Amino acid sequence: MIDAALLESTALALVAGTIAALIGGSLGGIVTGGRALGIELAAFMGSFYGIVTGTAGVAFGLAAISYLGWE
């Protein structure tokens, strides 16, 4: 049985991780490709790839924590 507090904290961690990946990806895109591509395009591409990889990483981490039984 899934506890409501555990489900809420898991959802909150997933949302917070996704937002952090969005911000980090856009800043990383600006730093690495801002001059070559333009700041707006670099930020857009960085935020897209940041969300893709960041959300997968957070989901994998939450699944590992759940599997190991850490709370």
C-alpha positions in Angstrom: 0.0 0.0 0.0 1.3 3.4 -1.0 1.3 6.0 1.8 -0.2 9.4 0.8 2.7 11.3 2.3 5.3 9.2 0.4 3.4 9.8 -2.8 3.2 13.5 -2.2 6.9 13.8 -1.4 7.8 11.7 -4.5 5.7 14.0 -6.8 7.2 17.0 -5.2 10.8 15.7 -5.7 9.9 14.9 -9.4 8.6 18.4 -10.0 11.5 20.1 -8.2 14.0 18.1 -10.1 12.3 18.9 -13.4 12.3 22.6 -12.7 16.0 22.5 -11.6 16.8 20.6 -14.8 15.0 23.2 -16.9 16.9 26.1 -15.3 20.2 24.3 -15.3 19.8 23.2 -18.9 19.0 26.6 -20.2 21.9 28.2 -18.3 24.2 25.5 -19.6 22.9 26.0 -23.1 23.6 29.8 -22.9 27.1 29.2 -21.6 28.1 26.6 -24.2 26.3 27.7 -27.3 25.2 31.3 -26.7 27.7 32.9 -29.1 27.4 30.4 -31.9 23.6 29.9 -31.9 22.3 33.0 -30.2 21.2 33.2 -26.6 17.5 32.5 -27.2 18.1 29.4 -29.3 20.8 28.1 -27.1 18.6 28.6 -24.0 15.7 26.8 -25.7 17.8 23.8 -26.8 19.5 23.6 -23.4 16.2 23.7 -21.5 14.8 20.9 -23.8 17.7 18.6 -23.3 17.9 19.5 -19.6 14.3 18.4 -19.0 14.8 15.2 -21.0 17.9 14.1 -19.1 17.1 15.7 -15.8 13.6 14.2 -15.5 15.0 10.7 -16.4 17.7 11.1 -13.8 15.3 12.1 -11.1 12.9 9.3 -11.9 15.7 6.8 -11.9 17.0 8.1 -8.6 13.5 7.9 -7.0 13.0 4.4 -8.4 16.4 3.4 -6.9 15.5 4.9 -3.5 12.1 3.2 -3.6 13.7 -0.2 -4.5 16.3 0.1 -1.8 13.7 1.0 0.8 15.1 4.4 1.9 12.6 6.9 3.1 
